[in-house]
Amino acid sequence: MQVEKRVKELVEEKIADRPELFLVEVRMLPNHTLIIHVDGDEGISIQDCVAISRHVGFHLEEENTIEQAYNLEVSSPGVGEPLKLVRQYEKNIGRTISVKFKEGLKKEGKLLEITLANLIIEESVKEKGKKATTIQTSVPFNEIVETTVLISFK
């Protein structure tokens, strides 16, 4: 979609001097809500989201890119949002993740490492009558349907 392409350009332009920030996604919903998810290696501040929103909103209005009324929402991806970029995986090394596979299988474990083709997780395996052990599993990216970070409230 042309609108999403232009918005990506505007966001990239705004964060060009901020290498710690990165664009995750741009989506125009059927209800005319424009969603922009931006993140940072150490998170993103509300002030950064506001600055991106103002920059994008100003240019979209000036260029009359979107003809109908729309809502603009700029935020970081929410808790439970699937990871979309390798950079998001890198940011979450050491955290517990849930991985869903194409064939319906699901694994949970601590994200240890990312390579070009795989991610390495440490999962706890418990056999009946035995103490749980941990194993490292290599998970090819091309077999993953969705990965989410699990939040612990311990």
TIVO-2410 file (N, C-alpha, C; in nm, 3 decimals):
# residues 154
REC num residu      c1      c2      c3 atome chaine
REC   1      M   0.086  -0.119   0.000     N      A
REC   1      M   0.000   0.000   0.000    CA      A
REC   1      M   0.090   0.125   0.000     C      A
REC   2      Q   0.054   0.222  -0.077     N      A
REC   2      Q   0.133   0.344  -0.093    CA      A
REC   2      Q   0.143   0.424   0.036     C      A
REC   3      V   0.035   0.431   0.114     N      A
REC   3      V   0.035   0.508   0.239    CA      A
REC   3      V   0.138   0.448   0.335     C      A
REC   4      E   0.135   0.316   0.351     N      A
REC   4      E   0.228   0.250   0.442    CA      A
REC   4      E   0.373   0.272   0.399     C      A
REC   5      K   0.397   0.269   0.270     N      A
REC   5      K   0.533   0.291   0.218    CA      A
REC   5      K   0.580   0.432   0.254     C      A
REC   6      R   0.494   0.531   0.233     N      A
REC   6      R   0.529   0.670   0.263    CA      A
REC   6      R   0.552   0.689   0.414     C      A
REC   7      V   0.469   0.627   0.495     N      A
REC   7      V   0.484   0.638   0.640    CA      A
REC   7      V   0.616   0.576   0.684     C      A
REC   8      K   0.653   0.462   0.628     N      A
REC   8      K   0.783   0.400   0.660    CA      A
REC   8      K   0.897   0.496   0.628     C      A
REC   9      E   0.889   0.561   0.513     N      A
REC   9      E   0.992   0.657   0.475    CA      A
REC   9      E   1.000   0.772   0.576     C      A
REC  10      L   0.884   0.823   0.618     N      A
REC  10      L   0.881   0.934   0.713    CA      A
REC  10      L   0.938   0.894   0.849     C      A
REC  11      V   0.903   0.774   0.895     N      A
REC  11      V   0.955   0.729   1.024    CA      A
REC  11      V   1.107   0.710   1.015     C      A
REC  12      E   1.153   0.645   0.909     N      A
REC  12      E   1.298   0.623   0.891    CA      A
REC  12      E   1.373   0.757   0.885     C      A
REC  13      E   1.311   0.855   0.820     N      A
REC  13      E   1.369   0.989   0.812    CA      A
REC  13      E   1.382   1.051   0.952     C      A
REC  14      K   1.278   1.036   1.033     N      A
REC  14      K   1.276   1.096   1.167    CA      A
REC  14      K   1.376   1.030   1.260     C      A
REC  15      I   1.396   0.898   1.249     N      A
REC  15      I   1.486   0.828   1.342    CA      A
REC  15      I   1.625   0.804   1.284     C      A
REC  16      A   1.654   0.862   1.168     N      A
REC  16      A   1.782   0.840   1.100    CA      A
REC  16      A   1.903   0.874   1.188     C      A
REC  17      D   1.889   0.975   1.272     N      A
REC  17      D   2.000   1.016   1.358    CA      A
REC  17      D   1.996   0.946   1.495     C      A
REC  18      R   1.912   0.846   1.508     N      A
REC  18      R   1.896   0.771   1.634    CA      A
REC  18      R   1.915   0.622   1.607     C      A
REC  19      P   2.039   0.575   1.593     N      A
REC  19      P   2.064   0.436   1.556    CA      A
REC  19      P   2.010   0.333   1.654     C      A
REC  20      E   1.980   0.374   1.777     N      A
REC  20      E   1.926   0.280   1.875    CA      A
REC  20      E   1.776   0.254   1.855     C      A
REC  21      L   1.710   0.336   1.772     N      A
REC  21      L   1.567   0.318   1.744    CA      A
REC  21      L   1.548   0.247   1.610     C      A
REC  22      F   1.438   0.170   1.600     N      A
REC  22      F   1.410   0.101   1.475    CA      A
REC  22      F   1.259   0.084   1.455     C      A
REC  23      L   1.220   0.088   1.329     N      A
REC  23      L   1.080   0.071   1.291    CA      A
REC  23      L   1.048  -0.078   1.289     C      A
REC  24      V   0.940  -0.117   1.355     N      A
REC  24      V   0.897  -0.256   1.358    CA      A
REC  24      V   0.791  -0.280   1.251     C      A
REC  25      E   0.688  -0.195   1.247     N      A
REC  25      E   0.583  -0.214   1.146    CA      A
REC  25      E   0.497  -0.090   1.131     C      A
REC  26      V   0.432  -0.084   1.016     N      A
REC  26      V   0.333   0.019   0.986    CA      A
REC  26      V   0.213  -0.055   0.928     C      A
REC  27      R   0.093  -0.030   0.984     N      A
REC  27      R  -0.029  -0.094   0.936    CA      A
REC  27      R  -0.142   0.008   0.931     C      A
REC  28      M  -0.217   0.007   0.823     N      A
REC  28      M  -0.339   0.085   0.814    CA      A
REC  28      M  -0.454  -0.013   0.833     C      A
REC  29      L  -0.531   0.006   0.939     N      A
REC  29      L  -0.643  -0.083   0.967    CA      A
REC  29      L  -0.767  -0.040   0.889     C      A
REC  30      P  -0.860  -0.132   0.868     N      A
REC  30      P  -0.982  -0.098   0.793    CA      A
REC  30      P  -1.063   0.017   0.854     C      A
REC  31      N  -1.048   0.039   0.986     N      A
REC  31      N  -1.123   0.149   1.050    CA      A
REC  31      N  -1.049   0.282   1.039     C      A
REC  32      H  -0.952   0.291   0.947     N      A
REC  32      H  -0.874   0.413   0.922    CA      A
REC  32      H  -0.787   0.453   1.041     C      A
REC  33      T  -0.734   0.353   1.111     N      A
REC  33      T  -0.636   0.377   1.217    CA      A
REC  33      T  -0.500   0.337   1.161     C      A
REC  34      L  -0.408   0.431   1.165     N      A
REC  34      L  -0.272   0.407   1.118    CA      A
REC  34      L  -0.187   0.373   1.241     C      A
REC  35      I  -0.137   0.248   1.244     N      A
REC  35      I  -0.057   0.199   1.356    CA      A
REC  35      I   0.090   0.202   1.316     C      A
REC  36      I   0.173   0.264   1.400     N      A
REC  36      I   0.317   0.265   1.379    CA      A
REC  36      I   0.381   0.209   1.506     C      A
REC  37      H   0.454   0.098   1.492     N      A
REC  37      H   0.527   0.041   1.605    CA      A
REC  37      H   0.675   0.067   1.585     C      A
REC  38      V   0.734   0.135   1.681     N      A
REC  38      V   0.876   0.168   1.681    CA      A
REC  38      V   0.933   0.116   1.813     C      A
REC  39      D   1.055   0.068   1.808     N      A
REC  39      D   1.117   0.017   1.929    CA      A
REC  39      D   1.260   0.066   1.936     C      A
REC  40      G   1.325   0.036   2.044     N      A
REC  40      G   1.464   0.074   2.062    CA      A
REC  40      G   1.540  -0.037   2.131     C      A
REC  41      D   1.670  -0.038   2.115     N      A
REC  41      D   1.752  -0.140   2.178    CA      A
REC  41      D   1.734  -0.139   2.330     C      A
REC  42      E   1.706  -0.023   2.385     N      A
REC  42      E   1.682  -0.008   2.529    CA      A
REC  42      E   1.539   0.042   2.553     C      A
REC  43      G   1.448   0.015   2.459     N      A
REC  43      G   1.311   0.063   2.469    CA      A
REC  43      G   1.299   0.198   2.400     C      A
REC  44      I   1.179   0.254   2.404     N      A
REC  44      I   1.155   0.384   2.341    CA      A
REC  44      I   1.072   0.469   2.436     C      A
REC  45      S   1.101   0.597   2.441     N      A
REC  45      S   1.032   0.687   2.534    CA      A
REC  45      S   0.903   0.741   2.471     C      A
REC  46      I   0.818   0.790   2.558     N      A
REC  46      I   0.694   0.855   2.512    CA      A
REC  46      I   0.729   0.977   2.427     C      A
REC  47      Q   0.833   1.050   2.468     N      A
REC  47      Q   0.875   1.170   2.394    CA      A
REC  47      Q   0.915   1.134   2.250     C      A
REC  48      D   0.984   1.020   2.235     N      A
REC  48      D   1.022   0.977   2.100    CA      A
REC  48      D   0.898   0.942   2.017     C      A
REC  49      C   0.802   0.876   2.079     N      A
REC  49      C   0.678   0.841   2.008    CA      A
REC  49      C   0.603   0.967   1.966     C      A
REC  50      V   0.598   1.065   2.056     N      A
REC  50      V   0.531   1.192   2.025    CA      A
REC  50      V   0.601   1.262   1.908     C      A
REC  51      A   0.734   1.266   1.911     N      A
REC  51      A   0.809   1.333   1.804    CA      A
REC  51      A   0.786   1.264   1.670     C      A
REC  52      I   0.782   1.132   1.670     N      A
REC  52      I   0.756   1.057   1.546    CA      A
REC  52      I   0.615   1.084   1.497     C      A
REC  53      S   0.520   1.084   1.590     N      A
REC  53      S   0.380   1.109   1.555    CA      A
REC  53      S   0.363   1.247   1.492     C      A
REC  54      R   0.424   1.347   1.553     N      A
REC  54      R   0.413   1.484   1.500    CA      A
REC  54      R   0.475   1.494   1.361     C      A
REC  55      H   0.592   1.434   1.345     N      A
REC  55      H   0.662   1.437   1.216    CA      A
REC  55      H   0.578   1.370   1.106     C      A
REC  56      V   0.533   1.250   1.136     N      A
REC  56      V   0.455   1.175   1.036    CA      A
REC  56      V   0.323   1.246   1.009     C      A
REC  57      G   0.252   1.286   1.114     N      A
REC  57      G   0.123   1.353   1.098    CA      A
REC  57      G   0.133   1.480   1.018     C      A
REC  58      F   0.235   1.561   1.047     N      A
REC  58      F   0.255   1.687   0.975    CA      A
REC  58      F   0.273   1.661   0.825     C      A
REC  59      H   0.362   1.568   0.792     N      A
REC  59      H   0.390   1.542   0.650    CA      A
REC  59      H   0.272   1.477   0.577     C      A
REC  60      L   0.201   1.389   0.645     N      A
REC  60      L   0.084   1.328   0.581    CA      A
REC  60      L  -0.022   1.433   0.552     C      A
REC  61      E  -0.040   1.528   0.642     N      A
REC  61      E  -0.137   1.636   0.621    CA      A
REC  61      E  -0.090   1.730   0.510     C      A
REC  62      E   0.037   1.770   0.513     N      A
REC  62      E   0.092   1.859   0.411    CA      A
REC  62      E   0.080   1.800   0.271     C      A
REC  63      E   0.106   1.669   0.262     N      A
REC  63      E   0.105   1.602   0.132    CA      A
REC  63      E  -0.033   1.549   0.095     C      A
REC  64      N  -0.129   1.559   0.189     N      A
REC  64      N  -0.263   1.504   0.170    CA      A
REC  64      N  -0.256   1.358   0.126     C      A
REC  65      T  -0.172   1.282   0.195     N      A
REC  65      T  -0.148   1.142   0.161    CA      A
REC  65      T  -0.270   1.055   0.187     C      A
REC  66      I  -0.342   1.086   0.295     N      A
REC  66      I  -0.462   1.008   0.331    CA      A
REC  66      I  -0.581   1.101   0.316     C      A
REC  67      E  -0.671   1.065   0.227     N      A
REC  67      E  -0.782   1.155   0.193    CA      A
REC  67      E  -0.892   1.159   0.298     C      A
REC  68      Q  -0.918   1.047   0.367     N      A
REC  68      Q  -1.024   1.044   0.467    CA      A
REC  68      Q  -0.965   1.070   0.606     C      A
REC  69      A  -1.052   1.095   0.702     N      A
REC  69      A  -1.008   1.114   0.841    CA      A
REC  69      A  -0.947   0.983   0.890     C      A
REC  70      Y  -0.843   0.994   0.973     N      A
REC  70      Y  -0.777   0.875   1.026    CA      A
REC  70      Y  -0.724   0.904   1.166     C      A
REC  71      N  -0.698   0.798   1.239     N      A
REC  71      N  -0.633   0.808   1.370    CA      A
REC  71      N  -0.490   0.760   1.354     C      A
REC  72      L  -0.398   0.829   1.417     N      A
REC  72      L  -0.256   0.794   1.412    CA      A
REC  72      L  -0.213   0.747   1.550     C      A
REC  73      E  -0.162   0.624   1.559     N      A
REC  73      E  -0.115   0.569   1.685    CA      A
REC  73      E   0.031   0.528   1.670     C      A
REC  74      V   0.118   0.590   1.749     N      A
REC  74      V   0.260   0.557   1.749    CA      A
REC  74      V   0.295   0.503   1.887     C      A
REC  75      S   0.352   0.382   1.891     N      A
REC  75      S   0.389   0.322   2.019    CA      A
REC  75      S   0.494   0.214   1.996     C      A
REC  76      S   0.542   0.160   2.107     N      A
REC  76      S   0.626   0.042   2.096    CA      A
REC  76      S   0.532  -0.078   2.084     C      A
REC  77      P   0.581  -0.190   2.031     N      A
REC  77      P   0.494  -0.308   2.027    CA      A
REC  77      P   0.454  -0.345   2.169     C      A
REC  78      G   0.330  -0.383   2.188     N      A
REC  78      G   0.281  -0.414   2.322    CA      A
REC  78      G   0.331  -0.548   2.374     C      A
REC  79      V   0.314  -0.568   2.504     N      A
REC  79      V   0.348  -0.695   2.566    CA      A
REC  79      V   0.264  -0.804   2.498     C      A
REC  80      G   0.326  -0.911   2.462     N      A
REC  80      G   0.254  -1.019   2.396    CA      A
REC  80      G   0.249  -1.008   2.245     C      A
REC  81      E   0.294  -0.894   2.191     N      A
REC  81      E   0.301  -0.881   2.045    CA      A
REC  81      E   0.411  -0.973   1.993     C      A
REC  82      P   0.385  -1.044   1.884     N      A
REC  82      P   0.488  -1.132   1.829    CA      A
REC  82      P   0.612  -1.053   1.783     C      A
REC  83      L   0.728  -1.116   1.799     N      A
REC  83      L   0.852  -1.055   1.751    CA      A
REC  83      L   0.853  -1.064   1.599     C      A
REC  84      K   0.895  -0.958   1.532     N      A
REC  84      K   0.894  -0.953   1.386    CA      A
REC  84      K   1.033  -0.938   1.325     C      A
REC  85      L   1.125  -0.879   1.399     N      A
REC  85      L   1.258  -0.849   1.346    CA      A
REC  85      L   1.367  -0.919   1.425     C      A
REC  86      V   1.476  -0.953   1.359     N      A
REC  86      V   1.590  -1.013   1.427    CA      A
REC  86      V   1.637  -0.921   1.540     C      A
REC  87      R   1.630  -0.792   1.518     N      A
REC  87      R   1.673  -0.696   1.620    CA      A
REC  87      R   1.589  -0.709   1.747     C      A
REC  88      Q   1.462  -0.744   1.734     N      A
REC  88      Q   1.378  -0.766   1.851    CA      A
REC  88      Q   1.422  -0.893   1.926     C      A
REC  89      Y   1.459  -0.995   1.851     N      A
REC  89      Y   1.510  -1.117   1.914    CA      A
REC  89      Y   1.637  -1.084   1.992     C      A
REC  90      E   1.728  -1.010   1.930     N      A
REC  90      E   1.855  -0.975   1.994    CA      A
REC  90      E   1.831  -0.900   2.125     C      A
REC  91      K   1.735  -0.811   2.122     N      A
REC  91      K   1.701  -0.730   2.240    CA      A
REC  91      K   1.647  -0.816   2.354     C      A
REC  92      N   1.592  -0.932   2.321     N      A
REC  92      N   1.528  -1.017   2.422    CA      A
REC  92      N   1.609  -1.140   2.461     C      A
REC  93      I   1.737  -1.142   2.426     N      A
REC  93      I   1.823  -1.253   2.470    CA      A
REC  93      I   1.823  -1.255   2.622     C      A
REC  94      G   1.808  -1.374   2.677     N      A
REC  94      G   1.804  -1.391   2.822    CA      A
REC  94      G   1.662  -1.399   2.878     C      A
REC  95      R   1.564  -1.366   2.797     N      A
REC  95      R   1.424  -1.370   2.841    CA      A
REC  95      R   1.358  -1.500   2.796     C      A
REC  96      T   1.250  -1.535   2.862     N      A
REC  96      T   1.176  -1.655   2.826    CA      A
REC  96      T   1.080  -1.624   2.712     C      A
REC  97      I   1.083  -1.711   2.610     N      A
REC  97      I   0.998  -1.691   2.493    CA      A
REC  97      I   0.911  -1.814   2.467     C      A
REC  98      S   0.807  -1.793   2.392     N      A
REC  98      S   0.721  -1.901   2.345    CA      A
REC  98      S   0.729  -1.901   2.192     C      A
REC  99      V   0.759  -2.017   2.136     N      A
REC  99      V   0.775  -2.029   1.991    CA      A
REC  99      V   0.670  -2.125   1.937     C      A
REC 100      K   0.592  -2.079   1.839     N      A
REC 100      K   0.494  -2.165   1.771    CA      A
REC 100      K   0.551  -2.203   1.636     C      A
REC 101      F   0.540  -2.332   1.603     N      A
REC 101      F   0.595  -2.384   1.478    CA      A
REC 101      F   0.485  -2.407   1.374     C      A
REC 102      K   0.526  -2.418   1.248     N      A
REC 102      K   0.433  -2.439   1.138    CA      A
REC 102      K   0.345  -2.561   1.160     C      A
REC 103      E   0.401  -2.669   1.214     N      A
REC 103      E   0.323  -2.792   1.231    CA      A
REC 103      E   0.239  -2.792   1.359     C      A
REC 104      G   0.230  -2.676   1.427     N      A
REC 104      G   0.144  -2.663   1.543    CA      A
REC 104      G   0.213  -2.685   1.677     C      A
REC 105      L   0.334  -2.736   1.677     N      A
REC 105      L   0.411  -2.758   1.799    CA      A
REC 105      L   0.446  -2.623   1.863     C      A
REC 106      K   0.462  -2.625   1.995     N      A
REC 106      K   0.496  -2.503   2.068    CA      A
REC 106      K   0.605  -2.537   2.169     C      A
REC 107      K   0.704  -2.449   2.181     N      A
REC 107      K   0.810  -2.466   2.279    CA      A
REC 107      K   0.827  -2.337   2.356     C      A
REC 108      E   0.866  -2.353   2.482     N      A
REC 108      E   0.898  -2.238   2.566    CA      A
REC 108      E   1.037  -2.257   2.622     C      A
REC 109      G   1.111  -2.150   2.630     N      A
REC 109      G   1.245  -2.158   2.686    CA      A
REC 109      G   1.312  -2.023   2.690     C      A
REC 110      K   1.431  -2.022   2.747     N      A
REC 110      K   1.510  -1.899   2.758    CA      A
REC 110      K   1.585  -1.878   2.627     C      A
REC 111      L   1.571  -1.760   2.569     N      A
REC 111      L   1.642  -1.727   2.445    CA      A
REC 111      L   1.789  -1.703   2.478     C      A
REC 112      L   1.875  -1.786   2.421     N      A
REC 112      L   2.018  -1.777   2.451    CA      A
REC 112      L   2.097  -1.704   2.343     C      A
REC 113      E   2.061  -1.728   2.217     N      A
REC 113      E   2.146  -1.679   2.107    CA      A
REC 113      E   2.065  -1.674   1.978     C      A
REC 114      I   2.109  -1.588   1.887     N      A
REC 114      I   2.051  -1.579   1.754    CA      A
REC 114      I   2.164  -1.591   1.652     C      A
REC 115      T   2.143  -1.674   1.550     N      A
REC 115      T   2.237  -1.682   1.439    CA      A
REC 115      T   2.162  -1.633   1.316     C      A
REC 116      L   2.225  -1.638   1.201     N      A
REC 116      L   2.158  -1.593   1.078    CA      A
REC 116      L   2.035  -1.678   1.046     C      A
REC 117      A   2.040  -1.807   1.077     N      A
REC 117      A   1.931  -1.896   1.038    CA      A
REC 117      A   1.850  -1.952   1.155     C      A
REC 118      N   1.903  -1.942   1.277     N      A
REC 118      N   1.840  -2.008   1.391    CA      A
REC 118      N   1.837  -1.920   1.514     C      A
REC 119      L   1.753  -1.964   1.608     N      A
REC 119      L   1.766  -1.911   1.742    CA      A
REC 119      L   1.789  -2.030   1.833     C      A
REC 120      I   1.863  -2.008   1.940     N      A
REC 120      I   1.897  -2.114   2.034    CA      A
REC 120      I   1.822  -2.085   2.164     C      A
REC 121      I   1.742  -2.184   2.207     N      A
REC 121      I   1.670  -2.168   2.333    CA      A
REC 121      I   1.711  -2.278   2.430     C      A
REC 122      E   1.700  -2.244   2.557     N      A
REC 122      E   1.725  -2.342   2.663    CA      A
REC 122      E   1.590  -2.377   2.721     C      A
REC 123      E   1.554  -2.503   2.707     N      A
REC 123      E   1.423  -2.543   2.758    CA      A
REC 123      E   1.439  -2.648   2.866     C      A
REC 124      S   1.344  -2.649   2.956     N      A
REC 124      S   1.342  -2.744   3.066    CA      A
REC 124      S   1.263  -2.866   3.022     C      A
REC 125      V   1.323  -2.984   3.038     N      A
REC 125      V   1.258  -3.109   2.998    CA      A
REC 125      V   1.245  -3.196   3.122     C      A
REC 126      K   1.124  -3.243   3.147     N      A
REC 126      K   1.100  -3.327   3.264    CA      A
REC 126      K   1.045  -3.461   3.219     C      A
REC 127      E   1.120  -3.563   3.254     N      A
REC 127      E   1.073  -3.699   3.227    CA      A
REC 127      E   1.006  -3.752   3.353     C      A
REC 128      K   0.909  -3.839   3.334     N      A
REC 128      K   0.833  -3.892   3.446    CA      A
REC 128      K   0.926  -3.959   3.547     C      A
REC 129      G   0.914  -3.917   3.672     N      A
REC 129      G   0.992  -3.976   3.779    CA      A
REC 129      G   1.135  -3.926   3.788     C      A
REC 130      K   1.173  -3.833   3.703     N      A
REC 130      K   1.310  -3.780   3.705    CA      A
REC 130      K   1.308  -3.630   3.729     C      A
REC 131      K   1.421  -3.579   3.771     N      A
REC 131      K   1.438  -3.435   3.791    CA      A
REC 131      K   1.444  -3.366   3.654     C      A
REC 132      A   1.390  -3.247   3.644     N      A
REC 132      A   1.392  -3.171   3.518    CA      A
REC 132      A   1.536  -3.140   3.479     C      A
REC 133      T   1.564  -3.149   3.351     N      A
REC 133      T   1.695  -3.111   3.298    CA      A
REC 133      T   1.676  -3.003   3.193     C      A
REC 134      T   1.781  -2.930   3.167     N      A
REC 134      T   1.771  -2.828   3.063    CA      A
REC 134      T   1.852  -2.873   2.942     C      A
REC 135      I   1.796  -2.845   2.826     N      A
REC 135      I   1.865  -2.875   2.701    CA      A
REC 135      I   1.862  -2.751   2.612     C      A
REC 136      Q   1.962  -2.741   2.527     N      A
REC 136      Q   1.964  -2.632   2.429    CA      A
REC 136      Q   1.909  -2.685   2.297     C      A
REC 137      T   1.818  -2.608   2.239     N      A
REC 137      T   1.756  -2.647   2.114    CA      A
REC 137      T   1.779  -2.538   2.010     C      A
REC 138      S   1.818  -2.578   1.891     N      A
REC 138      S   1.834  -2.486   1.780    CA      A
REC 138      S   1.704  -2.485   1.701     C      A
REC 139      V   1.648  -2.367   1.683     N      A
REC 139      V   1.519  -2.352   1.615    CA      A
REC 139      V   1.539  -2.272   1.487     C      A
REC 140      P   1.519  -2.334   1.370     N      A
REC 140      P   1.533  -2.261   1.244    CA      A
REC 140      P   1.423  -2.156   1.228     C      A
REC 141      F   1.461  -2.034   1.190     N      A
REC 141      F   1.363  -1.927   1.169    CA      A
REC 141      F   1.255  -1.967   1.068     C      A
REC 142      N   1.292  -2.044   0.965     N      A
REC 142      N   1.195  -2.077   0.860    CA      A
REC 142      N   1.088  -2.176   0.907     C      A
REC 143      E   1.100  -2.230   1.028     N      A
REC 143      E   0.997  -2.319   1.083    CA      A
REC 143      E   0.907  -2.247   1.183     C      A
REC 144      I   0.939  -2.121   1.213     N      A
REC 144      I   0.865  -2.046   1.315    CA      A
REC 144      I   0.747  -1.972   1.254     C      A
REC 145      V   0.632  -1.986   1.319     N      A
REC 145      V   0.513  -1.910   1.280    CA      A
REC 145      V   0.504  -1.782   1.363     C      A
REC 146      E   0.536  -1.794   1.494     N      A
REC 146      E   0.522  -1.679   1.583    CA      A
REC 146      E   0.608  -1.700   1.708     C      A
REC 147      T   0.670  -1.591   1.752     N      A
REC 147      T   0.746  -1.592   1.877    CA      A
REC 147      T   0.701  -1.475   1.962     C      A
REC 148      T   0.672  -1.504   2.088     N      A
REC 148      T   0.635  -1.398   2.181    CA      A
REC 148      T   0.722  -1.409   2.308     C      A
REC 149      V   0.744  -1.297   2.372     N      A
REC 149      V   0.817  -1.294   2.498    CA      A
REC 149      V   0.717  -1.320   2.609     C      A
REC 150      L   0.751  -1.412   2.699     N      A
REC 150      L   0.663  -1.442   2.812    CA      A
REC 150      L   0.702  -1.352   2.929     C      A
REC 151      I   0.603  -1.292   2.989     N      A
REC 151      I   0.626  -1.200   3.099    CA      A
REC 151      I   0.601  -1.275   3.230     C      A
REC 152      S   0.697  -1.265   3.320     N      A
REC 152      S   0.686  -1.331   3.450    CA      A
REC 152      S   0.660  -1.225   3.557     C      A
REC 153      F   0.567  -1.253   3.646     N      A
REC 153      F   0.535  -1.159   3.754    CA      A
REC 153      F   0.579  -1.215   3.889     C      A
REC 154      K   0.688  -1.292   3.888     N      A
REC 154      K   0.739  -1.352   4.012    CA      A
REC 154      K   0.811  -1.251   4.096     C      A
***
